[in-house]
Amino acid sequence: MTPLTLDVALGKRSYPIHIGTDLLGDGARWRSAIRARHVLVVTNETVAPLYLARVQDGLAGFEQAALILPDGEQYKTLAHAGHVFDRLAALGATRDATIIALGGGVIGDLAGFAAACWMRGIDFVQMPTTLLAMVDSSVGGKTGVNLPAGKNLVGAFHQPRAVVADTSTLSTLPPREYRAGLAEVVKYGAIGDAAFFVWLEANAGALIAREPVALAEAIAASCRHKAGVVARDEHEHGERALLNFGHTFGHALETATGYGTLLHGEAVAIGMLLAARLSSSLGRAPIEDAQRLSALLATFGLPTTPPPGDPQQLVELMRLDKKNVAGTLRLILWRGIGAAEVVAGVDEREILAALAESGSNMRQ
């Protein structure tokens, strides 16, 4: 498959997203993004044995080092960001250093956050190895770490120099992780591209089978959508908030169940359906669209109901969401497939009712 390059245009700045097979071993394609003497590759225990050597081979001539962290959302913490800082210090990294984030969304968020902080900001390159990271977290410059109180409460906007999405890495992705990535792909159809949603319904079988052509098309369509939104609203003052469809519910579920219990994409799948059903109960969207969303998520093997828990606790956690203003809940709801919107002042009783009607075992 011929590699595809998209651009994220941010005024006078821009950076490429490279999508294709065997890109990690093609240093000639991505070395130009590194304008550094010192390079630190941050990865995890799962990815390192598979792909670290390929990246290091492509870095011949640089003063380089690697930091291998534990694998899991529960390790996206300030303490583990501190390990990145310690490794940069040991490397003698200065302001012209570069961090390469080799892994999924946790590594991308954490390494990007460290890059934003080290000497008030150094370059970093995203090399996502999961579907979810390829279509979402690696693009757009959101970085951060979690606190016990909630997800991504400490972070920074820090754009990468390049994104290298090597689709060959998806062949080693466990089925559950792969399905979780499909949730974010579905999101792009749900919030702004009804035709893409229809395409996903028609090509679900090919995507489940990880057919290369269908997979590349889904990744490219998702990245185009996100790149366009980020270009128009880099710091989430307006339209970019729509990319959080399902995330207010989803982040609360991740926090309530304990980081790592639900994968991020699984929580987003549940959250999108909760938002769709809440939209229907508020008279904003047809229930038939929520049913189509539920059917597509189920086809991809994703959960559609919350695990057992306390609805009131979820609402409390949702109050910490970064989209809220002056203590007022702001949710991303929709008018139906392809038409998301920001809605402020949703009555918490309506949210509790939507949770109660979700078909879950959540106790009241």
ROMAR-576074 format. One record per residue (C-alpha): x, y, z; residue in one letter. Coordinates in Angstrom, 1 decimal, m for minus. Example, Ala and Ser with C-alpha at 12.3 -4.5 7.8 and 13.67 -1.06 7.14 Angstrom:
% ROMAR-576074
ATOM | c1 | c2 | c3 | code
ATOM | 12.3 | m4.5 | 7.8 | A;
ATOM | 13.7 | m1.1 | 7.1 | S;
***
This chain:
% ROMAR-576074
ATOM | c1 | c2 | c3 | code
ATOM | 0.0 | 0.0 | 0.0 | M;
ATOM | 1.4 | 3.4 | m1.0 | T;
ATOM | 1.9 | 5.6 | 2.1 | P;
ATOM | m0.5 | 8.5 | 2.5 | L;
ATOM | 0.5 | 11.9 | 4.0 | T;
ATOM | m2.0 | 14.3 | 5.4 | L;
ATOM | m1.2 | 17.8 | 6.9 | D;
ATOM | m2.4 | 19.4 | 10.1 | V;
ATOM | m2.3 | 23.1 | 9.2 | A;
ATOM | m2.1 | 25.5 | 12.1 | L;
ATOM | m1.7 | 29.0 | 10.7 | G;
ATOM | 1.9 | 29.3 | 9.8 | K;
ATOM | 2.7 | 26.0 | 11.4 | R;
ATOM | 1.9 | 22.5 | 10.1 | S;
ATOM | 2.9 | 18.9 | 10.6 | Y;
ATOM | 2.5 | 15.7 | 8.6 | P;
ATOM | 0.5 | 12.6 | 9.4 | I;
ATOM | 2.1 | 9.6 | 7.6 | H;
ATOM | m0.2 | 6.6 | 7.2 | I;
ATOM | 1.0 | 3.3 | 5.7 | G;
ATOM | 2.7 | 0.0 | 6.2 | T;
ATOM | 6.2 | m0.6 | 7.5 | D;
ATOM | 6.8 | 3.1 | 8.3 | L;
ATOM | 8.7 | 2.6 | 11.5 | L;
ATOM | 11.5 | 1.0 | 9.6 | G;
ATOM | 11.5 | 3.7 | 7.0 | D;
ATOM | 13.7 | 6.3 | 8.8 | G;
ATOM | 14.2 | 8.3 | 5.6 | A;
ATOM | 10.5 | 9.2 | 5.8 | R;
ATOM | 10.4 | 10.6 | 9.3 | W;
ATOM | 14.0 | 11.6 | 10.2 | R;
ATOM | 13.5 | 15.1 | 8.7 | S;
ATOM | 11.0 | 15.8 | 11.6 | A;
ATOM | 13.8 | 15.5 | 14.1 | I;
ATOM | 15.8 | 18.7 | 14.5 | R;
ATOM | 17.8 | 17.5 | 17.5 | A;
ATOM | 21.0 | 16.2 | 18.9 | R;
ATOM | 19.5 | 14.1 | 21.7 | H;
ATOM | 16.5 | 11.8 | 21.1 | V;
ATOM | 14.7 | 9.9 | 23.8 | L;
ATOM | 12.3 | 7.1 | 22.7 | V;
ATOM | 9.6 | 6.6 | 25.3 | V;
ATOM | 7.7 | 3.3 | 25.0 | T;
ATOM | 6.3 | 0.5 | 27.2 | N;
ATOM | 7.0 | m3.1 | 28.1 | E;
ATOM | 4.6 | m4.4 | 25.5 | T;
ATOM | 5.7 | m2.4 | 22.5 | V;
ATOM | 9.4 | m2.3 | 23.1 | A;
ATOM | 10.2 | m5.9 | 22.2 | P;
ATOM | 8.2 | m5.6 | 19.0 | L;
ATOM | 9.2 | m2.2 | 17.5 | Y;
ATOM | 11.8 | m0.3 | 19.5 | L;
ATOM | 14.8 | m1.7 | 17.6 | A;
ATOM | 13.3 | m0.6 | 14.3 | R;
ATOM | 13.0 | 3.0 | 15.5 | V;
ATOM | 16.5 | 3.0 | 17.1 | Q;
ATOM | 17.9 | 1.8 | 13.8 | D;
ATOM | 16.3 | 4.8 | 12.1 | G;
ATOM | 18.0 | 7.1 | 14.6 | L;
ATOM | 21.5 | 6.1 | 13.7 | A;
ATOM | 23.7 | 9.2 | 14.1 | G;
ATOM | 21.7 | 10.7 | 16.9 | F;
ATOM | 22.6 | 10.6 | 20.6 | E;
ATOM | 19.7 | 8.5 | 21.7 | Q;
ATOM | 18.3 | 6.6 | 24.6 | A;
ATOM | 15.1 | 4.7 | 25.4 | A;
ATOM | 12.8 | 4.6 | 28.4 | L;
ATOM | 10.5 | 1.6 | 28.8 | I;
ATOM | 7.6 | 2.2 | 31.1 | L;
ATOM | 4.9 | m0.2 | 32.4 | P;
ATOM | 1.9 | m0.7 | 30.1 | D;
ATOM | m1.5 | 0.5 | 31.2 | G;
ATOM | m3.7 | 3.6 | 31.8 | E;
ATOM | m3.0 | 3.3 | 35.5 | Q;
ATOM | 0.6 | 4.4 | 34.8 | Y;
ATOM | m0.3 | 7.7 | 33.1 | K;
ATOM | 0.7 | 9.7 | 36.1 | T;
ATOM | 2.9 | 12.5 | 37.2 | L;
ATOM | 5.2 | 10.0 | 38.8 | A;
ATOM | 5.8 | 8.3 | 35.5 | H;
ATOM | 6.2 | 11.6 | 33.8 | A;
ATOM | 8.9 | 12.2 | 36.3 | G;
ATOM | 10.7 | 9.1 | 35.1 | H;
ATOM | 10.8 | 10.8 | 31.6 | V;
ATOM | 12.3 | 13.9 | 33.1 | F;
ATOM | 15.0 | 11.9 | 34.9 | D;
ATOM | 15.9 | 10.1 | 31.7 | R;
ATOM | 16.2 | 13.3 | 29.8 | L;
ATOM | 18.4 | 14.8 | 32.5 | A;
ATOM | 20.6 | 11.7 | 32.4 | A;
ATOM | 20.9 | 12.0 | 28.6 | L;
ATOM | 22.0 | 15.6 | 28.9 | G;
ATOM | 19.0 | 16.7 | 26.9 | A;
ATOM | 18.7 | 20.4 | 26.2 | T;
ATOM | 16.1 | 22.5 | 24.4 | R;
ATOM | 17.0 | 21.0 | 21.1 | D;
ATOM | 16.1 | 17.5 | 22.2 | A;
ATOM | 13.3 | 15.4 | 20.8 | T;
ATOM | 11.0 | 12.8 | 22.4 | I;
ATOM | 9.6 | 10.0 | 20.3 | I;
ATOM | 6.3 | 8.6 | 21.7 | A;
ATOM | 6.3 | 4.9 | 20.6 | L;
ATOM | 3.1 | 3.2 | 21.8 | G;
ATOM | m0.6 | 3.8 | 22.3 | G;
ATOM | m2.5 | 6.7 | 23.7 | G;
ATOM | m1.1 | 6.4 | 27.2 | V;
ATOM | 2.5 | 6.7 | 26.0 | I;
ATOM | 1.6 | 9.5 | 23.5 | G;
ATOM | m0.2 | 11.5 | 26.2 | D;
ATOM | 2.5 | 11.1 | 28.8 | L;
ATOM | 5.5 | 11.5 | 26.6 | A;
ATOM | 3.9 | 14.6 | 24.9 | G;
ATOM | 3.2 | 16.1 | 28.3 | F;
ATOM | 6.8 | 15.5 | 29.3 | A;
ATOM | 7.9 | 17.2 | 26.0 | A;
ATOM | 5.7 | 20.2 | 26.8 | A;
ATOM | 7.3 | 20.6 | 30.2 | C;
ATOM | 11.0 | 19.9 | 29.7 | W;
ATOM | 12.7 | 23.2 | 29.5 | M;
ATOM | 9.3 | 24.7 | 28.8 | R;
ATOM | 8.8 | 22.7 | 25.6 | G;
ATOM | 10.8 | 20.5 | 23.3 | I;
ATOM | 9.9 | 18.7 | 20.0 | D;
ATOM | 8.2 | 15.3 | 20.0 | F;
ATOM | 7.1 | 12.9 | 17.4 | V;
ATOM | 4.1 | 10.6 | 17.7 | Q;
ATOM | 4.5 | 7.0 | 16.6 | M;
ATOM | 1.2 | 5.4 | 17.5 | P;
ATOM | 1.0 | 1.6 | 17.6 | T;
ATOM | m2.8 | 1.3 | 18.4 | T;
ATOM | m5.8 | 2.1 | 16.3 | L;
ATOM | m7.2 | 4.4 | 18.9 | L;
ATOM | m4.0 | 6.4 | 19.1 | A;
ATOM | m3.7 | 6.6 | 15.3 | M;
ATOM | m7.1 | 8.0 | 14.8 | V;
ATOM | m7.4 | 10.2 | 17.9 | D;
ATOM | m4.8 | 10.9 | 20.6 | S;
ATOM | m1.7 | 11.2 | 18.4 | S;
ATOM | m3.3 | 14.0 | 16.4 | V;
ATOM | m4.1 | 17.4 | 17.7 | G;
ATOM | m1.5 | 18.1 | 20.5 | G;
ATOM | m3.5 | 17.2 | 23.6 | K;
ATOM | m1.1 | 15.8 | 26.2 | T;
ATOM | m1.6 | 15.0 | 29.9 | G;
ATOM | m1.7 | 12.7 | 32.8 | V;
ATOM | m4.3 | 11.4 | 35.1 | N;
ATOM | m5.0 | 12.2 | 38.8 | L;
ATOM | m7.0 | 10.0 | 41.2 | P;
ATOM | m9.7 | 12.6 | 40.9 | A;
ATOM | m10.1 | 12.3 | 37.1 | G;
ATOM | m8.6 | 11.8 | 33.7 | K;
ATOM | m6.3 | 14.2 | 32.0 | N;
ATOM | m6.7 | 16.9 | 34.7 | L;
ATOM | m3.0 | 17.9 | 34.3 | V;
ATOM | m1.9 | 18.6 | 30.8 | G;
ATOM | m0.9 | 20.9 | 28.0 | A;
ATOM | m1.6 | 21.6 | 24.3 | F;
ATOM | 1.7 | 20.7 | 22.6 | H;
ATOM | 1.6 | 19.8 | 18.9 | Q;
ATOM | 3.9 | 17.0 | 17.6 | P;
ATOM | 6.4 | 17.6 | 14.8 | R;
ATOM | 5.0 | 14.6 | 13.0 | A;
ATOM | 2.7 | 11.6 | 13.4 | V;
ATOM | 3.9 | 8.3 | 11.9 | V;
ATOM | 1.0 | 5.8 | 11.8 | A;
ATOM | 2.5 | 2.4 | 10.8 | D;
ATOM | m0.6 | 0.3 | 10.2 | T;
ATOM | 1.6 | m2.9 | 10.3 | S;
ATOM | 1.7 | m2.5 | 14.0 | T;
ATOM | m2.0 | m3.2 | 14.2 | L;
ATOM | m1.4 | m6.9 | 13.3 | S;
ATOM | 0.0 | m7.5 | 16.8 | T;
ATOM | m2.7 | m5.5 | 18.6 | L;
ATOM | m4.9 | m7.7 | 20.8 | P;
ATOM | m8.5 | m8.0 | 19.7 | P;
ATOM | m9.9 | m6.0 | 22.6 | R;
ATOM | m7.5 | m3.1 | 22.0 | E;
ATOM | m8.3 | m3.1 | 18.3 | Y;
ATOM | m12.1 | m3.0 | 19.0 | R;
ATOM | m11.5 | m0.1 | 21.5 | A;
ATOM | m9.9 | 1.8 | 18.6 | G;
ATOM | m12.9 | 1.3 | 16.4 | L;
ATOM | m15.0 | 3.2 | 19.0 | A;
ATOM | m13.1 | 6.4 | 18.1 | E;
ATOM | m13.5 | 5.7 | 14.4 | V;
ATOM | m17.3 | 5.4 | 14.9 | V;
ATOM | m17.2 | 8.7 | 16.7 | K;
ATOM | m16.1 | 10.7 | 13.6 | Y;
ATOM | m19.1 | 9.4 | 11.7 | G;
ATOM | m21.4 | 10.1 | 14.7 | A;
ATOM | m20.4 | 13.7 | 15.2 | I;
ATOM | m19.9 | 15.1 | 11.8 | G;
ATOM | m20.0 | 12.8 | 8.8 | D;
ATOM | m23.2 | 10.8 | 8.3 | A;
ATOM | m21.9 | 9.4 | 5.0 | A;
ATOM | m18.8 | 8.0 | 6.8 | F;
ATOM | m21.2 | 6.4 | 9.4 | F;
ATOM | m23.0 | 4.7 | 6.6 | V;
ATOM | m19.7 | 3.5 | 5.1 | W;
ATOM | m18.8 | 2.0 | 8.5 | L;
ATOM | m22.0 | 0.1 | 8.6 | E;
ATOM | m21.4 | m1.2 | 5.1 | A;
ATOM | m17.7 | m2.1 | 5.8 | N;
ATOM | m17.9 | m3.3 | 9.4 | A;
ATOM | m17.0 | m6.9 | 8.4 | G;
ATOM | m13.8 | m5.7 | 6.5 | A;
ATOM | m12.8 | m3.6 | 9.5 | L;
ATOM | m13.3 | m6.5 | 11.9 | I;
ATOM | m11.1 | m8.6 | 9.7 | A;
ATOM | m8.5 | m5.8 | 9.7 | R;
ATOM | m8.5 | m5.8 | 5.9 | E;
ATOM | m5.6 | m3.3 | 5.0 | P;
ATOM | m7.5 | m1.2 | 2.4 | V;
ATOM | m10.6 | m0.7 | 4.5 | A;
ATOM | m8.5 | m0.1 | 7.6 | L;
ATOM | m6.3 | 2.5 | 5.8 | A;
ATOM | m9.4 | 4.3 | 4.5 | E;
ATOM | m11.0 | 4.4 | 8.0 | A;
ATOM | m7.8 | 5.8 | 9.5 | I;
ATOM | m7.4 | 8.4 | 6.8 | A;
ATOM | m11.0 | 9.5 | 7.0 | A;
ATOM | m10.7 | 9.8 | 10.8 | S;
ATOM | m7.4 | 11.7 | 10.7 | C;
ATOM | m8.8 | 14.1 | 8.0 | R;
ATOM | m11.8 | 14.9 | 10.1 | H;
ATOM | m9.7 | 15.5 | 13.2 | K;
ATOM | m7.0 | 17.5 | 11.4 | A;
ATOM | m9.6 | 19.8 | 10.0 | G;
ATOM | m11.2 | 20.4 | 13.4 | V;
ATOM | m7.8 | 21.0 | 15.1 | V;
ATOM | m6.8 | 23.5 | 12.3 | A;
ATOM | m10.0 | 25.5 | 12.9 | R;
ATOM | m9.9 | 25.3 | 16.8 | D;
ATOM | m6.5 | 24.3 | 18.1 | E;
ATOM | m7.2 | 25.1 | 21.8 | H;
ATOM | m10.8 | 23.8 | 22.0 | E;
ATOM | m12.6 | 27.1 | 22.3 | H;
ATOM | m15.5 | 25.9 | 20.1 | G;
ATOM | m15.8 | 23.2 | 17.5 | E;
ATOM | m13.0 | 21.0 | 18.9 | R;
ATOM | m15.1 | 20.3 | 21.9 | A;
ATOM | m17.4 | 18.1 | 19.7 | L;
ATOM | m14.5 | 15.6 | 19.4 | L;
ATOM | m15.3 | 14.8 | 23.0 | N;
ATOM | m18.7 | 13.2 | 22.1 | F;
ATOM | m19.1 | 10.3 | 24.7 | G;
ATOM | m16.0 | 11.4 | 26.6 | H;
ATOM | m17.7 | 13.2 | 29.5 | T;
ATOM | m19.6 | 10.0 | 30.4 | F;
ATOM | m16.6 | 7.8 | 29.4 | G;
ATOM | m13.9 | 9.6 | 31.5 | H;
ATOM | m16.2 | 9.4 | 34.5 | A;
ATOM | m16.7 | 5.7 | 33.9 | L;
ATOM | m13.0 | 5.1 | 33.6 | E;
ATOM | m12.3 | 7.0 | 36.9 | T;
ATOM | m15.2 | 5.3 | 38.8 | A;
ATOM | m14.2 | 1.8 | 37.7 | T;
ATOM | m10.5 | 2.3 | 38.3 | G;
ATOM | m8.1 | 3.1 | 35.5 | Y;
ATOM | m7.5 | 0.1 | 33.3 | G;
ATOM | m10.8 | m1.7 | 34.1 | T;
ATOM | m12.5 | m0.3 | 31.0 | L;
ATOM | m10.3 | 0.5 | 28.0 | L;
ATOM | m10.7 | 4.1 | 26.9 | H;
ATOM | m12.4 | 3.2 | 23.7 | G;
ATOM | m14.8 | 0.9 | 25.6 | E;
ATOM | m15.7 | 3.7 | 27.9 | A;
ATOM | m16.2 | 6.1 | 25.0 | V;
ATOM | m18.5 | 3.6 | 23.3 | A;
ATOM | m20.7 | 3.5 | 26.3 | I;
ATOM | m20.5 | 7.2 | 26.7 | G;
ATOM | m21.5 | 7.9 | 23.1 | M;
ATOM | m24.6 | 5.8 | 23.5 | L;
ATOM | m25.5 | 7.4 | 26.8 | L;
ATOM | m25.1 | 10.8 | 25.1 | A;
ATOM | m27.3 | 9.7 | 22.2 | A;
ATOM | m30.0 | 8.3 | 24.5 | R;
ATOM | m29.9 | 11.4 | 26.6 | L;
ATOM | m30.3 | 13.5 | 23.4 | S;
ATOM | m33.4 | 11.4 | 22.5 | S;
ATOM | m34.9 | 11.8 | 25.9 | S;
ATOM | m34.5 | 15.6 | 25.7 | L;
ATOM | m36.2 | 15.6 | 22.3 | G;
ATOM | m33.0 | 16.6 | 20.4 | R;
ATOM | m32.6 | 13.5 | 18.3 | A;
ATOM | m34.5 | 10.6 | 16.9 | P;
ATOM | m34.2 | 7.4 | 19.0 | I;
ATOM | m33.7 | 5.5 | 15.8 | E;
ATOM | m30.3 | 7.1 | 15.4 | D;
ATOM | m29.3 | 6.0 | 18.9 | A;
ATOM | m30.4 | 2.5 | 18.0 | Q;
ATOM | m28.3 | 2.5 | 14.8 | R;
ATOM | m25.3 | 3.7 | 16.9 | L;
ATOM | m25.9 | 0.9 | 19.4 | S;
ATOM | m26.1 | m1.7 | 16.6 | A;
ATOM | m22.9 | m0.6 | 15.0 | L;
ATOM | m21.0 | m0.5 | 18.3 | L;
ATOM | m22.3 | m4.0 | 19.1 | A;
ATOM | m21.3 | m5.3 | 15.7 | T;
ATOM | m17.7 | m4.1 | 16.5 | F;
ATOM | m17.9 | m6.1 | 19.8 | G;
ATOM | m18.0 | m3.0 | 22.0 | L;
ATOM | m19.9 | m2.6 | 25.3 | P;
ATOM | m23.0 | m0.5 | 25.2 | T;
ATOM | m24.1 | m0.5 | 28.8 | T;
ATOM | m22.2 | 0.8 | 31.9 | P;
ATOM | m20.8 | m1.7 | 34.4 | P;
ATOM | m22.5 | m1.8 | 37.8 | P;
ATOM | m22.0 | 1.4 | 39.8 | G;
ATOM | m23.5 | 4.4 | 41.4 | D;
ATOM | m25.1 | 6.9 | 38.9 | P;
ATOM | m24.7 | 9.8 | 41.4 | Q;
ATOM | m21.0 | 9.1 | 41.6 | Q;
ATOM | m20.7 | 9.4 | 37.8 | L;
ATOM | m22.5 | 12.7 | 37.9 | V;
ATOM | m20.1 | 14.0 | 40.6 | E;
ATOM | m17.1 | 12.9 | 38.4 | L;
ATOM | m18.7 | 14.6 | 35.4 | M;
ATOM | m18.6 | 17.9 | 37.2 | R;
ATOM | m14.8 | 17.8 | 37.0 | L;
ATOM | m15.0 | 17.7 | 33.2 | D;
ATOM | m12.8 | 20.4 | 31.6 | K;
ATOM | m15.6 | 21.5 | 29.3 | K;
ATOM | m17.7 | 22.7 | 32.2 | N;
ATOM | m18.0 | 26.4 | 32.8 | V;
ATOM | m18.7 | 28.1 | 36.2 | A;
ATOM | m19.9 | 24.8 | 37.7 | G;
ATOM | m22.4 | 24.2 | 34.9 | T;
ATOM | m22.4 | 20.9 | 33.1 | L;
ATOM | m21.7 | 21.2 | 29.4 | R;
ATOM | m22.2 | 18.0 | 27.4 | L;
ATOM | m21.6 | 17.0 | 23.8 | I;
ATOM | m25.0 | 15.7 | 22.6 | L;
ATOM | m26.3 | 15.3 | 19.0 | W;
ATOM | m29.2 | 16.0 | 16.7 | R;
ATOM | m28.7 | 12.6 | 15.2 | G;
ATOM | m26.0 | 10.9 | 13.2 | I;
ATOM | m23.5 | 13.4 | 11.9 | G;
ATOM | m24.7 | 16.4 | 13.9 | A;
ATOM | m23.1 | 16.9 | 17.3 | A;
ATOM | m23.5 | 20.0 | 19.5 | E;
ATOM | m22.4 | 21.5 | 22.8 | V;
ATOM | m25.3 | 21.7 | 25.3 | V;
ATOM | m25.0 | 23.6 | 28.5 | A;
ATOM | m27.2 | 23.5 | 31.6 | G;
ATOM | m28.4 | 19.9 | 31.2 | V;
ATOM | m30.5 | 19.0 | 34.3 | D;
ATOM | m28.7 | 16.4 | 36.3 | E;
ATOM | m32.0 | 14.6 | 36.9 | R;
ATOM | m32.1 | 14.0 | 33.1 | E;
ATOM | m28.6 | 12.6 | 33.2 | I;
ATOM | m29.5 | 10.3 | 36.1 | L;
ATOM | m32.6 | 9.2 | 34.2 | A;
ATOM | m30.6 | 8.3 | 31.1 | A;
ATOM | m28.2 | 6.2 | 33.2 | L;
ATOM | m31.2 | 4.5 | 34.8 | A;
ATOM | m32.6 | 3.7 | 31.4 | E;
ATOM | m29.3 | 2.5 | 29.9 | S;
ATOM | m30.1 | m1.2 | 30.5 | G;
ATOM | m27.3 | m1.5 | 33.0 | S;
ATOM | m27.2 | m2.8 | 36.5 | N;
ATOM | m26.3 | 0.6 | 37.9 | M;
ATOM | m27.9 | 1.0 | 41.3 | R;
ATOM | m29.9 | 4.0 | 42.2 | Q;
***
